[in-house]
């Protein structure tokens, strides 16, 4: 899960160092061709190269990547807190709704029972003997 919070993880074949070497022209023709093919298939790689062209040295890139990773971790942590809070509120709301529905059912049952008892004529003991 921590890999998802790393903007440019090192497991990626096209990490920032390879892309910087490509921009500087320090790669073999085969490696340059592989990166160009990847650029043709991936807008992410193309965007990454365009972004890296704006940096003058590797230190600026590392500072920017560190800052992006911090912002990403902060944002995902706040989203997780918000989702957890929303779940707790939803559970409390469901419990209240269930309690109200049960009370309404009981109230309806007793009201119908009372209505049925009123509608049935009461037979007097004198009428039953005849």
C-alpha positions in Angstrom: 0.0 0.0 0.0 2.9 2.4 0.6 3.9 2.0 -3.0 0.7 3.7 -4.1 1.7 6.7 -2.0 5.0 7.1 -3.8 4.7 9.4 -6.9 7.6 7.9 -8.7 8.4 4.5 -7.2 11.7 2.8 -8.0 10.0 -0.4 -9.3 9.0 1.6 -12.4 11.2 0.8 -15.3 11.1 4.4 -16.4 12.2 6.2 -13.2 13.2 9.8 -13.1 16.9 9.0 -13.4 16.4 7.1 -16.7 14.3 9.9 -18.0 16.9 12.5 -17.0 19.6 10.5 -18.8 17.3 10.4 -21.9 17.0 14.2 -21.8 20.7 14.6 -21.4 21.3 12.2 -24.2 23.4 9.8 -22.0 21.5 6.6 -23.0 22.3 4.0 -25.7 20.3 4.1 -28.9 18.5 1.0 -27.8 17.4 2.5 -24.5 16.4 5.8 -26.2 14.3 3.8 -28.6 12.6 1.9 -25.8 11.7 5.1 -24.0 10.4 6.7 -27.2 8.2 3.6 -27.8 7.0 3.9 -24.3 6.2 7.6 -24.9 4.2 6.7 -27.9 2.1 4.2 -25.8 1.9 6.2 -22.6 0.9 9.8 -22.0 2.2 9.5 -18.5 5.8 9.0 -19.8 5.4 11.8 -22.2 4.1 14.1 -19.5 6.9 13.0 -17.1 9.5 13.9 -19.7 7.9 17.3 -20.4 7.9 18.0 -16.7 11.4 17.0 -16.2 12.6 19.3 -19.0 11.7 22.2 -16.7 14.2 21.2 -14.0 17.9 22.2 -14.3 19.4 19.7 -11.9 18.5 16.5 -10.0 18.3 18.2 -6.6 15.3 20.3 -7.8 13.6 17.1 -9.0 14.2 15.3 -5.7 12.8 18.2 -3.7 9.7 18.3 -5.9 9.2 14.6 -5.7 9.5 14.6 -1.9 7.0 17.5 -1.6 4.6 15.7 -4.0 4.9 12.5 -1.9 4.2 14.4 1.3 1.1 16.1 -0.2 -0.2 12.7 -1.5 0.3 11.0 1.9 -1.5 13.9 3.6 -4.4 13.9 1.2 -4.9 10.1 1.4 -4.7 10.2 5.2 -7.4 12.9 5.4 -9.6 11.0 2.9 -9.3 7.9 5.1 -10.3 9.9 8.2 -13.3 11.3 6.3 -14.5 7.9 5.1 -14.2 6.4 8.6 -16.1 9.3 10.1 -18.8 8.9 7.4 -19.1 5.2 8.2 -19.7 5.8 11.9 -22.4 8.4 11.2 -24.1 6.0 8.7 -24.2 3.2 11.3 -25.7 5.6 13.9 -28.3 6.8 11.4 -29.2 3.2 10.5 -29.6 2.2 14.1 -32.0 5.2 14.7 -34.0 4.4 11.6 -34.4 0.8 12.6 -35.5 1.8 16.1 -38.1 4.2 14.6 -39.4 1.5 12.2 -39.8 -1.0 15.0 -41.6 1.5 17.1 -44.0 2.4 14.2 -44.7 -1.3 13.6 -45.5 -1.8 17.3 -47.7 1.3 17.3 -49.5 0.1 14.2 -50.0 -3.4 15.6 -51.6 -2.0 18.8 -53.7 0.5 16.9 -55.1 -2.2 14.5 -55.7 -4.5 17.5 -57.6 -1.8 19.3 -59.7 -1.0 16.2 -60.6 -4.7 15.6 -61.6 -5.1 19.2 -63.9 -2.1 18.9 -65.5 -3.4 15.7 -66.5 -6.8 17.1 -69.8 -6.7 18.9 -69.7 -7.7 22.5 -72.0 -10.6 23.2 -73.9 -10.3 26.5 -74.3 -13.4 28.6 -78.1 -13.2 28.3 -77.9 -13.4 24.5 -75.7 -16.5 24.6 -78.2 -18.5 26.6 -81.1 -18.0 24.2 
